[in-house]
């Protein structure tokens, strides 16, 4: 009797393996078909983005659908941008969707352009294309591309440097601080004379930072930061963590 049970168990195991193998062999194969075709915006599109219109529609990106052979499944689309002429070596994602069009607000497009490393308040040549995949990441296909012109605005706070050590002294306007999207820090590289500096928001005294006397830390309304020797300096400010460094080059 035990032998009969063993034979039955072995038979069932072989049958199960055979069925699984058949399932794999008969599984539908999905292959790339035709790539999506970008329709709009085309290369004659140009826009100057402004903060006071950030809720307005900047443009509507439209494209023809991508096709895949085999079983029908959901196709996901990604709008990508890159610096013109780079062949999308380092693309930036603007938006993801399963639809065939996407309205982009001024704020959305501005954020994508800044994240792509483009310069604010300057006209930039921006390549746009569509990427399609089956499911989350499978079988990517890429559309044609168009080169649009976009002038983004700075979406970060306007921090500046003021004080007797700066080029403008204690007078308005402040010396602008550059913002680094990657590090989230502000910086100034240039000449300073013997004197003092502070950091101000929007060229006003309502929000200003100085030294708090504790290891290069900032405090709201803190003490003036001394510059004892004239020369070229690199000043870096981390507003979020209330830290700064000042280094003579």
Phi, psi and omega in degrees: 000319179298324180294322179297316178299318180298318179296318180296316181297317179296320181296317180296320179298316179296319180297318180296316178298319180297318180294319180296320178296319178297320180298319179294316181296326184267001181295133181298140178262130179255127178236158175295142179248264178242140182287156175295158179239117178288129182256311180216151000281152179263182187289354176269004182277132178217138182212141171254116184271135181228147184295327182286353176242022189298339179271351179286160176280121179281315180194162173246119178271126181230152180203159173277153186290152171273151178240151176224143179276160179096203184299142179287132180212172182287134176254127178258139182242143177234127173275124181240147173232160177201164176295135184304137176084001181267359180057034177056040178295329180221073186287154176246132179282129177266313182196156175240143181198163172255359179276180180252015176200159179208122173281130178248125176285166177302317180297318181295314180293320180299316179298317180295318181294317178295318178296335178280000177087016180278156187275128178290152178060028177217141179289126182241144173271119188239120175278137181235137175209172178243134173249133177242144175219154173272129183069221183276318187220002191277142172049070180291141171229147185238141180278177165296170179230155172236154178252113179256168177247128181222134176247102182276163173252159179287122182267002180259169181293151184266087179263142180223172181248132179222156178143169184295342180274349185271164180304326181263002182064216178273008183269153172285153356275166176293159170282120186297143172259134177280144181251134179254114181299326184289314184267345184063032180239157176256152181208158173224132175235117181166190185283144170225145176256175177297128182164218184221160178222157169215169179246133181231151176260129175056038175056033181222164183269357181300323177230106179221148181237142173223187184285141178259007178078015184226084171058058176058036177260154181257151177221141178300121182072021184291184186288153175299144182264120184284145171240098189281339184228135178286150178160187175271133186232157165245117178249124180237135185231128173252094184295322183299315183262005177056050178230154175212159171226147176225118188233130177280126184280000000 
